[in-house]
Amino acid sequence: MDKWFHIKTNKLMNFYKILIVFLFITPIATAQKHRVNITYVSLEKGEASPIKNYETKIDSNVKVRQNDFIVLVPNIEFQTIEGIGGAFNENGGEALFSLPKNKRHEVLKNLFNPNHANLVFNRTPIGASDFALDAYSYSMIPEDYEMKHFSIKRDKKHLLPYIKAALKENDAMLLQASPWSPPAWMKYSNAMDKNNANPEQSRLKDSPKIYKAYASYLVKYIEAYKNEGVNIDRFCIQNEPDTYAPFPGCNMSMSQMHDLSLNYIMPAFKNKNLNTGIWAGTFRTINRGDHYKILNTETINKFDGIGFQYANEPFIRDVSLLAPYMKIINTETKCYNGDNSTEQAKERIDEIANYINAGSTNYCYWNIILNETSKSAWGWKQNSLMVINRKNAEIQYTPDYNAMYIASKAIAKGDKRIAHISKHPIVTTKNNANDIKILIQNNETSNKVVKLIIEDEELNVELPKNALCQLTLSRK
């Protein structure tokens, strides 16, 4: 993509020099062993993909603030990365297919192609999310316990074609799924949305007959999508079980999630030989301590993993203490208010580092595409990577698109997270070629130098001002 560019530094440093004392250790420097490649995007003016000519001019003896030291320990590896992605929704699918074919192809390439933003691990709703065009499920006829009238016909209009088109650009793409609400007739309120109007009624009915029907509903969803050529790799039992939302939702206790999962959904999946993973969540760490409750159960190891959104690093890290072998994914990120501002994009680095450094294998942005209103069917605006105007076919690439583009290079599928010490919110990974990658942001209004310390080697690297950067260190 010609909007992006790479800056390489390859300066020979002195073979011997006196190092600044760091952590009370004074290593002896050797010859420069690594070359550094920098890919960056300016977050200065909020343009879609600003182009800057930039060449690093580094004095190896320049004084670097100790706060800008970064220690890299590539031999200490953590989780394997599954990639960067975002969320499909019906609103975005409708907007995408309002474009002429050539523009549609451009959008799909820039979002999903491995050589571009490479959104490779994405999320899709089971039935209506809050960015559907209205509330719907695949079982709209009440009391259909045998699922005789089950149908994904609604998804075939906008959502499935959107997902299929993305898969053509990136056949390595994985999909995670979550229901926002069961079918209306399975809830006490008999409504998928308006849960805030009936907070005590916005629950799945406590009935074995309902649990069995809901498990059958989920099985049929997985099978129906597979018949369309779309494999659901994993799904979380319930999106945000602690909310009483005006949009499609379901307030679910952990005892109910536990019973529903272990005694109905898991046996139903096993009976149909489905290989879709069953994950606990999606959990926030806001209103309730749901993840602690389910992690403390004796049968937590029956789940394939656990999903988090709007959660802070310490609470996610607790998973490794209570369930050391539990896998972790990020299921949704901050949605903001539709401003799609540069300042909001600048905050992405904190959130990305929060999830990846806590052990998540991915980072999943929320709305990939929205229409010109950026508004949900329930009346509020949220951010997106792209805004498509359905009236004039204009495409706006937001500053968040820039951030995700760069993040996808630093946190790629198959990378391993490696250990680092830094006072900055950064992410450090290593690929199969043993190249070290760093996602780091310079929020200062002038260029600054950071010192990279790798065993007995030091590298001074200049970062451009107001920029999100991806550094790649490869052996010379």
Summary of the structure (lengths in Angstrom):
residues: 476
radius of gyration: 23.5
end to end distance: 26.5
largest distance: 78.5
contacts: 1666
relative contact order: 0.19
helix: 26%
strand: 26%
